[in-house]
Amino acid sequence: MRIIGYIEHPVLKITVFKMDNRLSVKLETGQYEQTYKFRSGEGVETLEDVEKVVDHSFQQAVLAQFEHMHKLRSEALGRNLQKAEEDEFPRLI
């Protein structure tokens, strides 16, 4: 897999990779990432094709998904680690 380019964005790091007969686009923020793969024959063959697909609407949807991912992660941590914090000290009777 090799990097064939980047797509500029003020918040996201967008990297385009090529491996065999497919292109992959990885979109990253601080703690989260999403990867989309395009196989040969789908009409996405070059960096320029990827730039057309990863348009403003696509980027906005990705940002919304990152917000949802953050919410899921925060809720899971709250549910599953809150009890551990409460039980940090032994109970004295």
N, C-alpha and C positions, 0 to 999 in steps of 0.2 A: 504494500500500500504506500502510495506517495502523495504528498500534498501538491495539488495543482493550482491552488490559489486561495484567496481570502475574499470575503465580501464585507465591505465596510458597514459598520453599524455603531451608533453611539453607546449602546448598552451591551449588545451581544458580541461574542467572538464567534465568527462564522468561518469555518474551515471546510474546504472542498477537497476530497480525496479521490484518487482513482486506483482501482484494483481490478485486474482482469477485465471483465465485461460490465463493470458497474461503477457508478459514481456514488459517493456518500457525502452527505452534508452534515457536519456536526455543528450544532448551535449550543453555546455555553454561556452560563452566567457563573457567579461565584461558586455555588455548591451543586449546581444542576447542569445536566446536559441532555440534549435530544439529538438523535441521529436518524436521518432519513436516507434510504438507499434507493437508487434508480438503476434498474437493469438495462442493458442494451436492448433497443427496440421500443423503449417507452418514449423516445423522442428527446431524451436528455443525454446528450453525448459529449458536450463541451462545458467549460466554465461559463461561457456566455449563456448556454441553455439553463444552467443551474441558476444564474442570476435572474433570468426571466421567471423561473418557477418560485424562487425565494423572494417574492415581491413584498410590498408593504403589507398587504393583507395577510400573507403567510407569516411574516415576521410578527405582526400583532397577535395572531393566533398562537404562535409559539410563546410569546411573552405571557399571554393569558394562561397557557398550560403550565409555564414555570410558576406562576402565582398559585395555581391549583396544586402543583407538586409541593410547594412550600407549605401550603395549608395542610396537606395530608401528612407531611413529615412532622410538622409541629404538633398536630393532633395526636399522632402515634407516640411521639415522645412524651407528651403530656399524660396520655392514658397509661403508658407502660413504665414510665420512670417516676411518676409522682409517688406511687406507693413505696418505691425503693428509697426515696428521699425521706418519707415519713418514718420509715423503719430504720433510719440510720443509727439511732442510739438504742441500746437494749432497754427493754421495759423493766422498771424496778417496781416490785410489789412490796 
